[in-house]
Amino acid sequence: MDPDAEANFLSSNLVDALFLPLLPMSPFHVEVGNAAIEQGLGGCKDITLVIQGITIVANFLVMELGHSEVVLSTGWVVSLRKFEGDYRNLSLSWFREGKQVTLKGDPTQSRSQANRKMMMNALRNDEEGFIVTPVCRIAESEYTQECSTQVQELLQEFEEIFATPSGLPPRRPQDHPIVLKEHSDILNIRPYRYPHYQKAEMERIIEEMLQIGIIGPSTSPFSSLVILVRKKDGGWCFCVDYRAPNKIIIPDKFSIPVIEELLDELVDATIFSKLDLKSGYHQICM
């Protein structure tokens, strides 16, 4: 049972194993608990479940559920009208045809905080596990003090590169204008529907960019969609979907540098580094 689920779901593996009739539906996608997007495969109508002797009839959407086979949503619980839930004992009770029926959960499937005694008991039973211990993150100032003298001198020499961006980048010999094709229509695309946690993250990122001055308020009639993409470190990458504007923009033409000429410039180089730009597209004035 998932109180956050918007519908009842059935595993596609279970549908195949039981040869359940799959009803075709319009394409749909579902965001699961780890923020991944799974594609729906169809639906099943009036499916009968017998759980602990209790018969349940409901409609289900079919998709890949991983280790689960059936997910009952809040909508099914609401259909019970009056019920009593005991979260500590993992039980759900309601009256059906004048008799009280109770569903009992399996406590071994619940997550709980581990302690030393629990882990020692598990190890004695030839089970395996691991401990994840949070540690204090080293502050940037402390880390700099532990760097070698050569590294500190290098950081000071290129301080502008490692500094947090503040304001717009400097003007360069060639700035980049956006030139529209003739008779182009104004693009004003309706934004996506975002989950609440993504909307809050977008507002935080936008507020941060406003404060450091790399963006500003705009009254332009043009608009593009914003997408958050998960990074490897768990953070979010703020991306703007410019596919629609690109269709009405005249692209710049510039020859690609010859790789041999670029390598010739590295003749005397002995130290190479790889930098992960925090905001790569904010270094060029448009």
N, C-alpha and C positions, 0 to 999 in steps of 0.2 A: 504494500500500500504506500502510495506516494502522495502526500497532501499537496505537493506543488505541481503535480501533473494536471494538465488541462483536459486530458481524455484518457480512456482505458486503452492499454496497449497490449499486443500479443506478439510473441516472438515468431519471426518468420520460420525458424527451425521447427517450432512446435506446430505451426500450420502445415508445413510439409510432412512432418512425421505422422500427423493425424488425418491428412488428406482433407483438411477443412476447405470449404468453398471460399475462394478469395474474390471479393467484389471489386471491380475496377473503380477507381476514384480519380478525381483531378489530382495532379502532382502536388505533393505537400512535403514540407521539411519540418523537422522537429529539433529543437536545441535541447541536448541532454545535459546532465549534471556537470560534466567537465567542459561545458561551453562548446563542444563539438556539434556540428550540424549533420544529422542523419536524414536520409531520404526515406519517405514513406513508401510502402509497397502496395497498399490497398487497404481493404477493410473486411471485417467479418461481422455478420449480423446475427443476433439472437444466439450467441454462444453460451452453452450451459457448462458451468463449472460446479464441481462438487468438492468443497473444501471442508475437511473435518466433519463430514456428514451434512453440511449446509449447502443447499443448492442455490446458485447465483446465475441469473440470466442477464447478459449485458451485451452491448455492441462494442467492438474493439477496432482500433487501427493497428495495422501490421507493419512492423519494422524490425531492424536488428536491435536486440536488447542485450547482447553480451551474455552475461551469466544469469540473467533473469529470464523467466518464461512468460509471466503475466504481471501487469501493473494495473492496479485499481486506483482510480483517481478520486479527487474530492467529490466529483459529481456523483459517483456511486454512493459515497458515504452520505451525501445530502439526500439521496433518494430513499434512505432508510428513515428519514424524518427524525424521530426521536431515538437517540442512541446514547450509550454511556461508554466512554473511552478511558481506559486506565493505562497511561503511558508507562508507569513504573512496572506494572505486571504484563505489559504488552497484550492487552485484551480489549476486545470491542464487543459490546452486548447490545441487543435490541430485541423488540418483540415482533414475532411473526405468527399470525393466526392465533394470537392469544398466548403463545408460548415464548419464553425467553431463549434466545440462541446466542451463543458466544463463540467468537473466533479468538484463538489463543496463539500469540506469536512465539517464535523460537528465540529464546534469549541468546543462544550461541551465535546467531547471525547479527547481533547488535554490536556496535562499536562502543568500547569503554576504555577509560584511561588505564594503562597498564602500570603496575607497581612491581617492586622487586620480587615479592612473594609469588605473584602470578607468573612472572617470567621464569623463576626457578622451577616452579611446578611444571611449566610447559617443557622446559629443557630436560627434566627428569623423565618425561614421557617420550623421549627421543624426538621431540619436535624441534623445528628450527625457527629462528627469528632474528631480528636485528633491532638495535636501539638507535633512534635519531635524537640527538641532543642539540638543542639550540645554543649557539655560542654568541658571544658579543661581537658585533661587527666593528672592525677597526676603523676609527675615524680617519678621514683623509689626512689631517694634520699629523697624526701619529705615524701613519704609513710613510709620509714624506720624510719624517725624521729618521726612519730606519733605512732609507735609501742610501746608496753609496754616494760619495761626493761627486763622482762623474755624472750619475743620473740626476742629482739635484741641479748641477750646472746646466745639464741639457734641458731640464724642465724650466729653469729660469730663462734660458736663451730663447725658448719657443713658448713663452708664457701665454702669448696671444692665442696659440693653437689650442691649448688645454683649458683656457678660461671658459666659463659659462657664457654663452652668447648673450649680448646685451645690446638691444637696438638692431637696426638694419645693418647688413654688411656694407662695406665701403663701396663707393662708386668705382667702377673699373672702366678701362678704355672702351669696352663694348658691353652695354647693358642689353637686356633681352626684352623686347616688346612683344605683345600679343597682337598679331595682325589677323583680323577676321576676313573671311571670304566675302565677296560682294553679295548683297541681298540675303545675308544670314539672319535667321530668326534668333530672338533672345531666348536663351536656355534658362529655364527656371524649373528645376526638377524637384519633385516632391521627395522629402527625406524618407529613409527607411524607418520601419518601426523597430526601435532598439529596446533591448532589455534594460531594466532600471539600472543595473550595475554598470552597464556600458554607458548609459546616458550620464550618470554621475561622473564617470571617468572622463568623458568628453568635456564636460563642463569644467572639470579640474584642469585639463590640459589647455583648453582655450583660455582660461583665466591666467594660467602661467605664461602663455605666449603673449597675452595682452600686457602683462606686467613688465616683461623684459623688452617689449616693443618690437617684436618681429612680425606682429600682425596688428591691425587696428580696426576700429568700427568701419563698416562699409554700407553705403546705400545703393550699391550696384544692383541693377535688375537681374544680373546673371547669378546663378547659384549652381553648386555641384554637391554631390553626395559625399558624406564622410563615412569612413569605415575604420573600425578598430581591428587590428591584426595582432594576434598574440605573439610575443617575442619568445626566444628560447629561454631567457632569464625570468619569464613569468610576467613581464611588464607588457604594456600595450604600445603598438606602433600606430600613430595617428596618420591615416592615409586619406587622401581626397581622390575620389573617382572622377578623373578628367576624361573618360572615354568619349562622353558626348561632346564636350567642347573641342576635343581634338579633331572631330569630324568637320568643324567649320573654321579651323585655324589654318593659316598658311604656314607650313613648317619651315624652319631655318635650314639652309643648306650649307654644310661645311665639311670639307674633306677630312677623313679619319687619319690621324697621324700614323706614320709608318712605324711599325714595331721595332725595326732595326735601328731607326734613328733614336727612339726612346731608350733603347738598351745602350747605345753609344754614350748617352749622357750619364750612365751609371758606371763608367769605367773605374773611377777612383773610389766608388762607394764600398764600404766594408760593413756597415751596420744597416739592417733593414728592419722595418717595423710595420705592423698592420694596425690601423686605427679604425675603430668602430664609431662612426659619426653618430652623435645623439640625434641630430636633425639634419640629415644630409641636404635636403632641398631648401634649407633656409640660409644658405651661404651665397645665393645668387639673387641680385636685385631683378625684379621683373617690372 
